[in-house]
C-alpha cells in the first residue's frame, strides 16, 4: 500500500503506512518518500536502514541504461539521493531532472514488483 500511495503522490498516506512497517521494504518506501519530499538527510537515514536490497543489482543496470552515470556495478542509494538534489537544483527542463524521474520510476517498479511477489 505504501508504494501505491507514493505512486500517486499521496505523501501523508504513504508516510502513515511505511512509518509503521518494521521490514526492510517499509524502510525502502520510507526512504523514497523522503527523497521525493525533498528531505535528503531523512532519506539517507532510511536508506541506511535498508542496507543492500535484492532489487539493487537490477536497479543499477537499469539506471545506467537510463543515463545515470553514478550507477556502477552496485546501486548506491546515497549517490542517487545526491543526484536527485542536484537535478532539483538544475530545474525541470534539465537532462538531470529527466534522468532522475526515469530512474525513480524504474526503482518504484522494481520495488513494487518485489513487494507484490508471493513469499514462501
C-alpha positions as CSV (number, residue, x, y, z in Angstrom):
1,X,0.0,0.0,0.0
2,X,2.8,2.4,0.8
3,X,4.1,2.1,-2.8
4,X,0.7,2.8,-4.2
5,X,0.2,5.9,-2.1
6,X,3.7,7.0,-3.1
7,X,3.0,6.4,-6.8
8,X,0.0,8.8,-6.7
9,X,2.0,11.4,-4.7
10,X,-0.2,10.9,-1.6
11,X,2.8,11.5,0.7
12,X,0.9,11.7,4.0
13,X,-0.9,8.5,3.4
14,X,2.4,6.8,2.3
15,X,4.1,8.0,5.4
16,X,1.3,6.8,7.7
17,X,1.8,3.3,6.3
18,X,5.5,3.0,5.9
19,X,6.5,4.5,9.2
20,X,4.7,1.6,11.0
21,X,6.4,-1.1,8.9
22,X,9.5,-2.7,10.5
23,X,10.5,-4.5,7.3
24,X,13.4,-3.6,5.0
25,X,10.8,-2.8,2.3
26,X,9.0,-0.4,4.7
27,X,12.3,1.4,5.3
28,X,12.9,1.5,1.5
29,X,9.5,3.1,0.8
30,X,10.1,5.5,3.6
31,X,13.5,6.4,2.1
32,X,12.0,7.0,-1.3
33,X,9.2,9.2,0.2
34,X,11.7,11.4,2.0
35,X,13.9,11.7,-1.1
36,X,10.9,12.9,-3.1
37,X,9.7,15.4,-0.4
38,X,12.7,16.5,-0.6
39,X,14.4,15.7,2.6
40,X,17.8,14.2,1.7
41,X,19.0,13.7,5.2
42,X,15.9,11.8,6.3
43,X,16.1,9.8,3.0
44,X,19.7,8.8,3.8
45,X,18.7,7.8,7.3
46,X,16.1,5.4,6.0
47,X,18.5,4.1,3.2
48,X,21.0,3.2,6.0
49,X,18.2,1.1,7.5
50,X,17.6,-0.6,4.1
51,X,21.2,-1.8,3.7
52,X,21.6,-3.8,0.5
53,X,18.3,-4.7,-1.1
54,X,17.6,-7.5,-3.6
55,X,16.5,-5.0,-6.3
56,X,19.8,-3.1,-6.2
57,X,21.7,-5.1,-8.9
58,X,18.9,-4.8,-11.4
59,X,18.3,-1.2,-10.5
60,X,22.0,-0.3,-11.1
61,X,21.8,-1.8,-14.5
62,X,18.5,-0.1,-15.4
63,X,19.8,3.2,-14.0
64,X,22.9,3.0,-16.3
65,X,20.6,2.3,-19.3
66,X,18.6,5.4,-18.4
67,X,21.7,7.6,-18.3
68,X,22.5,7.8,-14.6
69,X,26.3,7.7,-14.7
70,X,26.6,7.4,-10.9
71,X,25.4,3.7,-11.1
72,X,28.4,1.4,-11.1
73,X,28.2,-2.3,-10.6
74,X,26.4,-1.8,-7.3
75,X,23.5,0.5,-6.6
76,X,24.4,3.4,-4.3
77,X,21.2,4.9,-3.0
78,X,23.2,7.7,-1.3
79,X,24.8,8.8,-4.6
80,X,21.3,8.8,-6.1
81,X,19.9,11.0,-3.3
82,X,22.7,13.4,-4.1
83,X,22.0,13.2,-7.8
84,X,18.3,14.0,-7.2
85,X,19.2,17.0,-5.1
86,X,21.4,18.3,-8.0
87,X,18.7,17.5,-10.5
88,X,16.2,19.5,-8.4
89,X,18.6,22.5,-8.5
90,X,19.2,22.1,-12.2
91,X,15.5,22.5,-12.9
92,X,12.7,20.6,-14.5
93,X,13.9,21.2,-18.1
94,X,17.3,19.7,-17.4
95,X,18.6,16.3,-18.5
96,X,19.5,15.6,-14.9
97,X,15.9,16.1,-13.8
98,X,14.5,13.9,-16.6
99,X,17.1,11.2,-15.7
100,X,16.2,11.3,-12.0
101,X,12.5,10.9,-12.8
102,X,13.1,8.0,-15.1
103,X,15.4,6.2,-12.6
104,X,12.9,6.8,-9.8
105,X,10.1,5.3,-11.8
106,X,12.3,2.2,-12.6
107,X,13.1,2.0,-8.9
108,X,9.5,2.2,-7.9
109,X,8.6,-0.5,-10.5
110,X,11.3,-2.9,-9.3
111,X,10.5,-2.4,-5.6
112,X,6.7,-2.7,-6.2
113,X,7.1,-5.9,-8.2
114,X,9.4,-7.3,-5.5
115,X,6.8,-6.5,-2.8
116,X,4.0,-7.9,-4.8
117,X,5.7,-11.3,-5.3
118,X,4.3,-14.0,-3.0
119,X,6.8,-15.2,-0.4
120,X,7.1,-18.8,0.7
